[in-house]
Amino acid sequence: QVQLVESGGGLVQAGGSLRLSCAASGPTFSNYAMGWFRQAPGKEREFVAAINWSGGTTYYADSVKGRFTISRDNPENTVYLQMNSLKPEDTAVYYCAARKGLATTPGRYDYWGQGTQVSVSS
């Protein structure tokens, strides 16, 4: 069982930056690929970024490529999402998720955090 807790959300102006963190409990964090997803009001949950167990492979949605960076610190059981050049359309609740094996589809992830709100003003 993996428990995930996100933090770092908030309100920022367009063009600003935020860094989200996702702290995982459990002794086998390094066995899991991690993903970040987001859900805006009235929209489906969508893929943002994912990273494999070692950090050596990453995937990004086209909408965030070049602006967001996913990374992980296995000894600290934490995954990060550095978000730069934020846009109003990035406003959403951001969730981290875990599964064994890299994937970009929300339904393939087994464990989810409670989410953290990111709001970008124009």
C-alpha positions as CSV (number, residue, x, y, z in Angstrom):
1,Q,0.0,0.0,0.0
2,V,1.3,3.4,-1.0
3,Q,-0.1,6.6,0.5
4,L,0.6,9.9,-1.3
5,V,0.3,13.5,0.0
6,E,0.7,16.5,-2.3
7,S,1.7,20.0,-1.3
8,G,2.9,23.2,-2.8
9,G,-0.1,24.4,-4.6
10,G,-1.4,28.0,-4.5
11,L,-2.3,31.1,-6.3
12,V,0.3,32.6,-8.7
13,Q,0.2,35.2,-11.5
14,A,0.7,34.2,-15.1
15,G,4.3,33.7,-15.9
16,G,5.1,32.7,-12.4
17,S,6.4,29.4,-11.0
18,L,5.4,26.8,-8.4
19,R,6.9,23.5,-7.3
20,L,4.6,20.7,-6.2
21,S,5.8,17.9,-4.0
22,C,4.3,14.5,-3.4
23,A,5.5,12.6,-0.4
24,A,5.0,8.8,-0.4
25,S,4.8,6.5,2.5
26,G,5.9,2.9,2.4
27,P,9.3,1.2,2.0
28,T,9.1,0.5,-1.7
29,F,8.8,3.9,-3.3
30,S,11.6,3.2,-5.7
31,N,9.6,0.3,-7.1
32,Y,6.9,2.7,-8.5
33,A,6.6,4.9,-11.5
34,M,5.0,8.2,-10.5
35,G,2.7,10.5,-12.5
36,W,1.2,13.9,-12.1
37,F,-2.3,14.6,-13.4
38,R,-4.6,17.5,-13.2
39,Q,-8.4,18.1,-13.3
40,A,-10.0,21.5,-14.1
41,P,-13.7,22.1,-13.2
42,G,-16.0,20.4,-15.6
43,K,-13.1,18.6,-17.4
44,E,-11.7,15.1,-17.2
45,R,-8.6,14.3,-15.4
46,E,-5.6,14.6,-17.7
47,F,-2.0,13.5,-17.8
48,V,0.7,16.1,-17.1
49,A,4.0,14.2,-16.5
50,A,5.4,10.8,-15.5
51,I,8.7,9.5,-14.4
52,N,10.0,5.9,-14.1
53,W,11.3,4.3,-11.0
54,S,14.9,5.5,-11.5
55,G,14.2,8.9,-12.8
56,G,15.9,8.1,-16.1
57,T,12.8,8.2,-18.2
58,T,10.2,11.0,-18.2
59,Y,7.1,11.8,-20.3
60,Y,5.2,15.1,-20.6
61,A,1.9,16.2,-22.1
62,D,2.5,18.5,-25.1
63,S,0.8,21.3,-23.3
64,V,3.4,21.5,-20.5
65,K,6.5,20.3,-22.4
66,G,9.4,22.8,-22.0
67,R,7.6,24.5,-19.0
68,F,7.2,21.7,-16.4
69,T,9.8,19.3,-15.1
70,I,9.2,16.1,-13.1
71,S,11.8,14.7,-10.8
72,R,12.1,12.3,-7.9
73,D,14.2,11.8,-4.8
74,N,14.0,8.1,-3.9
75,P,15.8,8.3,-0.6
76,E,13.3,11.0,0.4
77,N,10.3,9.2,-1.0
78,T,9.3,12.3,-2.9
79,V,8.4,13.3,-6.4
80,Y,8.4,16.9,-7.6
81,L,6.7,18.9,-10.4
82,Q,8.5,22.2,-11.1
83,M,6.1,24.4,-13.0
84,N,7.5,27.5,-14.8
85,S,5.9,30.0,-17.1
86,L,2.5,29.2,-15.7
87,K,-0.6,30.1,-17.7
88,P,-4.3,30.6,-16.6
89,E,-5.1,27.3,-18.5
90,D,-2.9,25.5,-16.0
91,T,-5.4,26.2,-13.3
92,A,-6.6,22.8,-11.9
93,V,-6.3,20.4,-9.0
94,Y,-3.1,18.6,-9.4
95,Y,-2.8,14.9,-8.3
96,C,0.2,12.6,-8.0
97,A,-0.2,8.9,-8.6
98,A,1.8,5.7,-8.4
99,R,1.9,2.4,-10.3
100,K,4.5,-0.3,-11.1
101,G,5.5,0.6,-14.7
102,L,5.4,3.9,-16.5
103,A,2.1,5.0,-18.0
104,T,0.2,8.1,-19.0
105,T,-3.4,7.0,-18.6
106,P,-5.0,7.9,-15.3
107,G,-7.0,4.6,-15.1
108,R,-3.7,2.6,-15.1
109,Y,-2.5,4.1,-11.8
110,D,-3.2,2.3,-8.6
111,Y,-2.6,4.9,-5.9
112,W,-3.6,8.5,-5.7
113,G,-3.1,11.5,-3.5
114,Q,-5.8,13.9,-2.4
115,G,-4.8,16.7,-4.8
116,T,-3.5,20.3,-4.4
117,Q,-5.1,23.3,-6.0
118,V,-3.1,25.4,-8.5
119,S,-4.7,28.7,-9.6
120,V,-3.0,31.0,-12.1
121,S,-4.4,34.5,-12.5
122,S,-4.1,36.5,-15.8
